[in-house]
Amino acid sequence: MSNVLIIGAGGVGGVVVNKCAQQPDIFSHITLASRTVSKCEEIAAGVRERTGVEIAVEEVDADNVPELCALIKKIKPDLVINVALPYQDLPIMDACLETGVNYMDTANYEPPEEAKFEYSWQWAYQDRYQKAGLTALLGCGFDPGVTNIYCAYAQQELFDEIHYIDILDCNGGDHGHAFATNFNPEINIREITQKGKYWENGEWREIEPMSVCHEFDYPGVGVRNSYLLYHEEEESLVKNIRGLKRIRFWMTFGEEYITHLRVLQNVGMTSIEPVEFEGQQIIPLKFLKALLPDPASLSDGYTGKTSIGCLIEGIKDGQKKICFIYNNCDHAVCHEEVGAQAVSYTTGVPAMIGAKMLLTGQWKGAGVYNVEQFNPMPFMEELNVRGLPWQVVWLDEKPKEFI
Ligand code: NDP
């Protein structure tokens, strides 16, 4: 029996609420709070129709710590699940500390005025959370999240030493729009337009944005162009996977997407520098976000699958071994189950599982944790029964571009 407060009524928030409502024995009281309360009400109505469960709704500005504290004191949750935007991570962590409540999220903090994400800001809360006897669980979506858990599972169960990790993220789906992003457009475009980066032999190596691309044959989807990007799970996995020599992250983009992005960048629409327009200061990327489809609205009619996994090379019993651990998730199946597309689903389901790990005491500890620091086994078992089953395939050789 537990009481959770979920903050953020977007694509991911909708999935978290639906998946929690499916397990009333664990999540016995659920409140959804967000900036626009009508979006919370819409999600609550969908949950009522699908499961008969009643969700409480609240309005909150999650940039405002006193407002958050007042809400937390009113609801008295055991855990706050933050699925608003990365900008809100620190105010929500502050409010949880002040009110003595456990915290979790799916994306690391990023300052609004600079397109830069890293864990340093949130890891800086370690001593304060530890002293307060509270847990903060960071990055519990799919990537980061499940990809970290796959690596922890590989380290614990499959290899004696892991040397190389390539995280491969493919959305092989079709939403029918010329250009749309599958999660918050502002956060998504900030992420992929910054310089790429990977870690090798103890050093971070930077590359120009989207300048390295290889084909990879994704199970359940087929061959797709994959671009080398920087992604936040690399920062914690470098610390937590022993013996690592290199870690990289790849994401697929179609021709249509790349062409639109290039044009938008060339005309300045992806900039976060304010421009004056008719007497007002406008941030071009925020204006672009207002024009693009809401990620939650894409699910109706979305076809195809995601295929996300970790290509891992290491040593087991003195022998070189290579495996690919992955999940396929079908957009239409997610829509049928919870009215969401697969990118929201693959993020929201692990968030619910992470919450369950904390609430049932299967994961516990005072301080700030990345998911791979906990035992991966109960999480891996939950993935198989909550909609994100995984497979391990052993390979004789890696594709030559990934050696
Ligand atoms: P959406 O834009 O669909 O939803 C974000 C929600 O947060 C909206 O409901 C928005 O409110 C709300 N919000 C924004 N600012 C505030 C605020 N100040 N106070 C209260 N509520 C606020 O995004 P997604 O659902 O697609 O993504 C949610 C999170 O999940 C993001 O942090 C994203 O980075 C992360 N993510 C993680 C992934 C992973 O695998 N780890 C993958 C995909 C996403 P309003 O409706 O008023 O705009």
Boltz pocket constraint, residues with backbone or C-beta under 6 A from the ligand:
constraints:
  - pocket:
      binder: B
      contacts: [[A, 7], [A, 8], [A, 9], [A, 10], [A, 11], [A, 12], [A, 13], [A, 33], [A, 34], [A, 35], [A, 36], [A, 39], [A, 60], [A, 61], [A, 62], [A, 63], [A, 82], [A, 83], [A, 84], [A, 85], [A, 86], [A, 88], [A, 106], [A, 107], [A, 139], [A, 140], [A, 141], [A, 142], [A, 143], [A, 144], [A, 145], [A, 182], [A, 183], [A, 184], [A, 185], [A, 187], [A, 295], [A, 296], [A, 343], [A, 344], [A, 346], [A, 347]]
      max_distance: 6.0
